[in-house]
Amino acid sequence: MKVLHITSELDGGGIDRLLYDYCIRMSDTVHFDFAICADKKGILESGLENAGSKIYHIARLRGSLFKSMRQLSKILQSEHYDIIHIHSDYKSIVALFVAWFNGVKVRIAHSHIAFAPETIKEKAIRKVITPFTKLFATDLFACGKDAGEWVWGSKAMSKSNFHIMNNAIDARSFTFDEKKRIGIRKELNIENKFVVGNVARFCYQKNHEFLILIFTEIKKLCPDSILLLIGRGELEADVKKLVASKNLTDSVIFLGVRNDVPDLLNAMDVFLLPSRFEGLPVTLVEVQANGLSAFVSDTITNEIKIGHHLNYISLSESPESWAKKLLSQASKTRHIGNCILDTKYDIQTENINLALKYRSLLNCEIS
């Protein structure tokens, strides 16, 4: 069974790592390839290629619509995929149409986002496009209930072609390790520091500007604080300018995209994610598996609260209020062992469930 996943990049973001983790554990009877709407090669691509996946880079839709359609059509005609799985919510319409035109039997549109702020124009566009997306999709996926309802609607969620694909992880690899904590903190020269961490793409959604304002207040209350920022993105230069303007250059460490996120979480004392909107962020599954206290915006779904140390704060509260709550409520005790309370986020079983789901969509016998 051949599955082609279409996504924006394979560079260490939440969706990227999710697909990587599923791919490398998938049954030999299910083969994953990837079509990436970007020119650059992401850090996860080599590992996927070593696992046997083909990775195609196609043109972005914006500004290169027909070129992108031709490239995707050529891939589908040469490789004859059984399933196309597109991770662009209602914007999957173009790839779905191309897949339908080329006779792909199973066409999945997958929502990873919920309650994104929209202008009147953006909302109108979504409302117009979504019915056509649903028309050309044979199946609708979502990372959680909120993401499903916001994009596909409550009526669609009650139908048999709707499915929640859980943002599962290898929880054991995120178990807290004191030796790794000591080693990483020594390597980064942050021993005896109060370490605040964040793992996110530098983009509007993740709200780094507000994060820096919060850390500015944390620094006033706790001078020995350090902020670790893991990721990259289009707003990284702007965030660096803001850090410099706040005289925080020596207190904020930009680590870029990393393959050792499980180790880096061990080095942190608290995790901070004041996102403007989310679907169901994979990184918070990882953080909770590590037993790390996390403070997140109340725009993030309650579905993700699967441990004991996830704290919600309103974005309407001031950066000073966030800082005081974080410093007063952060757990001083790190928990040892798997801290995830919900087994549906365990990749060891969820990759099997996904393979079975694919087979059921193709009406194949389960061997």
C-alpha positions as CSV (number, residue, x, y, z in Angstrom):
1,M,0.0,0.0,0.0
2,K,1.5,3.3,-1.1
3,V,0.7,6.6,0.6
4,L,1.8,10.0,-0.5
5,H,1.8,12.7,2.3
6,I,1.7,16.3,1.2
7,T,2.9,18.9,3.6
8,S,4.8,22.2,3.7
9,E,8.1,21.0,5.0
10,L,10.0,18.3,6.9
11,D,12.1,20.5,9.1
12,G,11.4,19.5,12.7
13,G,8.1,21.2,13.3
14,G,5.2,19.4,15.0
15,I,3.5,18.0,11.9
16,D,6.9,17.1,10.4
17,R,8.1,15.1,13.4
18,L,4.7,13.5,13.7
19,L,4.9,12.2,10.2
20,Y,8.5,11.1,10.7
21,D,7.6,9.1,13.8
22,Y,4.7,7.4,12.1
23,C,6.8,6.6,9.0
24,I,9.8,5.0,10.6
25,R,7.6,2.7,12.6
26,M,5.0,1.8,9.9
27,S,4.4,-1.8,8.9
28,D,6.4,-3.1,6.0
29,T,3.1,-3.4,4.1
30,V,2.6,0.4,4.2
31,H,5.0,2.7,2.3
32,F,5.2,6.4,2.9
33,D,6.5,9.0,0.3
34,F,6.3,12.8,0.7
35,A,5.6,15.7,-1.5
36,I,7.0,18.9,0.0
37,C,5.8,22.4,-1.0
38,A,9.2,24.0,-0.5
39,D,12.6,24.3,-2.1
40,K,14.9,23.7,0.9
41,K,15.7,20.3,2.3
42,G,14.5,19.8,5.9
43,I,16.5,18.1,8.6
44,L,14.2,15.1,8.7
45,E,14.5,14.3,5.0
46,S,17.7,12.3,5.2
47,G,16.3,10.0,7.9
48,L,13.1,9.4,5.9
49,E,15.1,8.7,2.7
50,N,17.3,6.2,4.7
51,A,14.0,4.5,5.7
52,G,13.1,4.1,2.1
53,S,10.8,7.0,1.4
54,K,10.9,9.1,-1.7
55,I,10.7,12.9,-1.2
56,Y,9.6,15.2,-3.9
57,H,9.9,19.0,-3.8
58,I,7.1,20.7,-5.7
59,A,6.3,24.4,-6.3
60,R,4.3,26.4,-3.8
61,L,0.7,27.0,-4.8
62,R,1.0,30.7,-4.2
63,G,2.4,32.2,-7.4
64,S,3.0,28.8,-9.0
65,L,-0.4,27.2,-9.0
66,F,-0.3,25.4,-12.4
67,K,3.3,24.4,-12.1
68,S,2.6,22.8,-8.7
69,M,-0.4,21.0,-10.2
70,R,1.6,19.7,-13.1
71,Q,4.4,18.5,-10.9
72,L,2.0,16.7,-8.5
73,S,0.1,15.2,-11.4
74,K,3.4,13.8,-12.9
75,I,4.2,12.2,-9.5
76,L,0.8,10.6,-9.2
77,Q,0.9,9.3,-12.8
78,S,4.3,7.7,-12.4
79,E,4.0,6.2,-8.9
80,H,0.3,5.1,-8.7
81,Y,-0.4,5.9,-5.1
82,D,-3.3,4.1,-3.3
83,I,-3.8,7.0,-0.8
84,I,-3.0,10.7,-0.9
85,H,-2.9,12.3,2.6
86,I,-2.8,16.1,2.6
87,H,-2.0,18.1,5.7
88,S,-3.4,21.5,4.7
89,D,-6.9,21.5,6.2
90,Y,-9.4,23.2,3.8
91,K,-6.6,24.4,1.6
92,S,-6.0,20.8,0.5
93,I,-8.5,21.5,-2.3
94,V,-6.0,21.8,-5.2
95,A,-4.1,18.6,-4.3
96,L,-7.3,16.8,-3.8
97,F,-8.6,17.9,-7.2
98,V,-5.3,16.7,-8.9
99,A,-5.5,13.4,-7.0
100,W,-9.2,12.9,-8.1
101,F,-8.3,13.8,-11.7
102,N,-5.5,11.1,-11.6
103,G,-7.7,8.4,-10.1
104,V,-6.3,8.2,-6.6
105,K,-8.9,6.0,-4.7
106,V,-8.4,7.4,-1.2
107,R,-8.0,11.2,-0.8
108,I,-7.5,12.4,2.8
109,A,-7.7,16.1,3.9
110,H,-6.2,16.6,7.3
111,S,-6.8,19.5,9.7
112,H,-4.1,20.4,12.2
113,I,-5.5,23.8,13.2
114,A,-8.4,25.3,15.2
115,F,-9.8,28.8,15.9
116,A,-7.2,30.7,13.8
117,P,-8.0,34.4,13.9
118,E,-9.4,35.5,10.5
119,T,-10.4,38.7,8.7
120,I,-13.9,38.8,7.3
121,K,-12.3,38.1,3.9
122,E,-10.3,35.1,5.1
123,K,-13.4,33.6,6.8
124,A,-15.5,34.0,3.7
125,I,-12.8,32.3,1.6
126,R,-12.7,29.4,4.0
127,K,-16.4,29.1,4.0
128,V,-16.5,29.0,0.2
129,I,-13.6,26.6,-0.3
130,T,-14.3,24.1,2.5
131,P,-17.4,22.5,0.8
132,F,-15.3,21.9,-2.4
133,T,-12.5,20.4,-0.3
134,K,-15.0,18.0,1.3
135,L,-16.4,17.2,-2.1
136,F,-13.1,16.0,-3.5
137,A,-11.9,14.3,-0.3
138,T,-13.0,10.8,0.4
139,D,-12.1,11.1,4.0
140,L,-11.6,13.9,6.6
141,F,-8.9,13.7,9.3
142,A,-8.1,16.0,12.2
143,C,-5.6,16.0,15.1
144,G,-8.4,16.5,17.6
145,K,-12.1,17.4,18.1
146,D,-11.5,21.2,18.0
147,A,-9.5,21.0,14.8
148,G,-12.2,18.8,13.3
149,E,-15.1,21.0,14.2
150,W,-13.5,24.3,13.3
151,V,-12.5,23.1,9.8
152,W,-15.0,20.4,8.9
153,G,-18.0,21.2,11.1
154,S,-19.8,19.2,13.7
155,K,-22.1,17.5,11.1
156,A,-19.0,16.2,9.2
157,M,-17.5,14.8,12.4
158,S,-20.5,12.6,12.9
159,K,-20.1,10.9,9.6
160,S,-18.2,7.6,8.9
161,N,-15.5,9.3,6.8
162,F,-14.2,11.4,9.7
163,H,-11.3,10.2,11.7
164,I,-9.1,11.6,14.5
165,M,-5.4,10.7,13.9
166,N,-3.8,11.2,17.3
167,N,-0.6,13.3,17.6
168,A,1.3,10.3,19.1
169,I,4.9,10.3,20.2
170,D,7.5,7.8,21.4
171,A,6.9,8.7,25.0
172,R,9.8,6.7,26.4
173,S,12.3,8.8,24.5
174,F,11.0,11.9,26.3
175,T,11.2,10.5,29.8
176,F,13.2,12.8,32.1
177,D,16.9,11.9,32.5
178,E,18.9,13.7,35.2
179,K,22.3,12.8,33.6
180,K,21.2,14.3,30.3
181,R,20.0,17.4,32.1
182,I,23.3,17.9,33.7
183,G,25.2,17.3,30.5
184,I,23.1,19.7,28.3
185,R,23.1,22.4,30.9
186,K,26.9,22.2,31.1
187,E,27.3,22.1,27.3
188,L,25.1,25.3,27.0
189,N,26.8,26.9,30.0
190,I,23.5,27.4,31.8
191,E,24.3,25.6,35.0
192,N,22.6,27.1,38.1
193,K,20.2,29.0,35.9
194,F,16.4,29.1,35.8
195,V,15.8,27.9,32.3
196,V,12.6,28.7,30.3
197,G,12.1,26.9,27.1
198,N,10.1,27.0,23.9
199,V,10.0,24.7,20.8
200,A,8.1,26.4,18.0
201,R,8.4,27.7,14.5
202,F,9.0,31.5,14.4
203,C,5.7,32.6,12.9
204,Y,2.7,34.7,13.7
205,Q,0.8,31.7,15.2
206,K,3.4,31.0,17.9
207,N,3.4,34.5,19.2
208,H,7.1,34.9,20.0
209,E,6.8,38.7,20.5
210,F,4.5,38.1,23.5
211,L,6.8,35.3,24.7
212,I,9.8,37.7,24.8
213,L,7.7,40.3,26.7
214,I,6.9,37.6,29.2
215,F,10.5,36.6,29.6
216,T,11.5,40.2,30.0
217,E,9.3,40.3,33.1
218,I,10.6,36.9,34.3
219,K,14.1,38.3,34.0
220,K,13.2,41.2,36.3
221,L,11.8,38.9,39.0
222,C,14.5,36.2,38.5
223,P,17.7,37.7,37.2
224,D,19.4,34.2,36.7
225,S,16.8,33.2,34.0
226,I,17.8,32.0,30.6
227,L,15.4,31.4,27.6
228,L,16.1,28.6,25.1
229,L,14.3,29.0,21.8
230,I,14.3,25.9,19.5
231,G,13.1,26.3,15.9
232,R,13.4,28.6,12.9
233,G,11.0,30.5,10.7
234,E,10.2,33.6,8.8
235,L,10.0,35.9,11.9
236,E,13.3,34.7,13.5
237,A,15.1,37.9,12.5
238,D,12.3,40.1,14.0
239,V,12.4,38.2,17.2
240,K,16.2,38.6,17.5
241,K,15.8,42.3,17.0
242,L,13.2,42.4,19.8
243,V,15.5,40.5,22.1
244,A,18.3,43.0,21.4
245,S,16.0,45.9,22.0
246,K,15.2,44.5,25.4
247,N,18.9,44.0,26.2
248,L,18.3,40.3,26.5
249,T,20.9,39.1,24.0
250,D,23.0,37.4,26.6
251,S,20.0,35.7,28.2
252,V,18.2,34.3,25.1
253,I,19.8,31.3,23.3
254,F,18.6,30.6,19.7
255,L,19.3,26.9,19.1
256,G,17.7,26.6,15.6
257,V,16.1,23.4,14.5
258,R,17.4,20.4,16.5
259,N,17.2,16.7,16.4
260,D,17.8,16.4,20.1
261,V,14.6,18.0,21.5
262,P,14.0,15.2,24.0
263,D,17.4,15.9,25.5
264,L,16.9,19.7,25.5
265,L,13.6,19.4,27.4
266,N,15.5,17.8,30.2
267,A,17.6,21.0,30.6
268,M,14.5,23.2,31.0
269,D,12.8,24.1,34.2
270,V,9.6,25.4,32.6
271,F,8.1,25.4,29.2
272,L,6.3,28.5,27.7
273,L,3.9,28.5,24.7
274,P,1.7,31.6,24.4
275,S,0.3,30.7,20.9
276,R,-2.4,32.8,19.3
277,F,-4.0,29.6,18.1
278,E,-3.2,25.9,17.7
279,G,-4.8,22.6,16.7
280,L,-3.4,20.1,19.1
281,P,0.4,20.8,19.4
282,V,2.6,17.8,19.3
283,T,5.2,19.6,21.4
284,L,2.9,19.7,24.4
285,V,2.5,16.0,24.3
286,E,6.3,15.7,24.4
287,V,6.6,18.3,27.2
288,Q,4.1,16.4,29.3
289,A,5.8,13.1,28.7
290,N,8.9,14.7,30.1
291,G,7.1,15.8,33.3
292,L,8.0,19.4,32.6
293,S,5.8,22.2,33.9
294,A,4.2,24.1,31.0
295,F,2.4,27.4,30.8
296,V,0.3,27.9,27.7
297,S,-2.3,30.3,26.3
298,D,-6.0,29.5,26.9
299,T,-6.5,29.5,23.1
300,I,-5.0,26.0,23.1
301,T,-7.5,23.1,23.4
302,N,-8.1,21.4,26.7
303,E,-7.8,18.1,24.8
304,I,-4.1,18.4,25.1
305,K,-4.1,18.3,28.9
306,I,-3.0,14.7,29.4
307,G,-0.7,15.2,32.4
308,H,-0.6,17.1,35.7
309,H,1.5,20.1,34.9
310,L,-0.1,22.0,32.1
311,N,-1.3,25.5,33.1
312,Y,-3.5,27.8,31.0
313,I,-3.3,31.6,31.1
314,S,-5.3,34.1,29.1
315,L,-3.6,36.1,26.4
316,S,-5.5,39.1,27.7
317,E,-3.4,39.0,30.9
318,S,-0.3,41.2,31.0
319,P,3.3,39.8,30.5
320,E,3.9,40.7,34.1
321,S,0.9,38.5,35.2
322,W,2.2,35.6,33.1
323,A,5.7,35.9,34.6
324,K,4.4,36.0,38.2
325,K,2.1,33.0,37.7
326,L,4.8,31.0,36.0
327,L,7.3,31.7,38.8
328,S,4.9,31.0,41.5
329,Q,3.2,27.9,40.1
330,A,6.0,26.1,38.3
331,S,6.5,22.6,39.8
332,K,9.8,22.3,41.5
333,T,9.6,18.5,41.2
334,R,10.4,16.7,38.0
335,H,8.5,13.5,37.6
336,I,10.4,10.3,36.6
337,G,8.8,7.9,34.1
338,N,6.1,8.3,31.5
339,C,3.9,11.2,32.6
340,I,1.3,10.8,29.8
341,L,-2.1,9.8,31.2
342,D,-3.7,8.9,27.9
343,T,-2.4,5.9,26.0
344,K,-3.9,7.2,22.7
345,Y,-0.7,9.3,22.4
346,D,1.6,6.3,22.4
347,I,3.1,5.9,18.9
348,Q,3.8,2.2,19.5
349,T,0.1,1.5,19.2
350,E,-1.1,4.4,17.2
351,N,1.1,3.6,14.1
352,I,-0.6,0.2,14.0
353,N,-4.1,1.8,14.3
354,L,-3.2,4.2,11.4
355,A,-2.1,1.3,9.2
356,L,-5.4,-0.5,10.0
357,K,-7.3,2.7,9.2
358,Y,-5.6,3.0,5.8
359,R,-6.4,-0.6,5.0
360,S,-10.0,-0.2,6.0
361,L,-10.3,2.8,3.7
362,L,-9.0,0.7,0.8
363,N,-11.3,-2.2,1.7
364,C,-8.2,-4.4,2.0
365,E,-8.0,-7.6,4.0
366,I,-6.0,-7.1,7.2
367,S,-3.2,-9.7,7.1
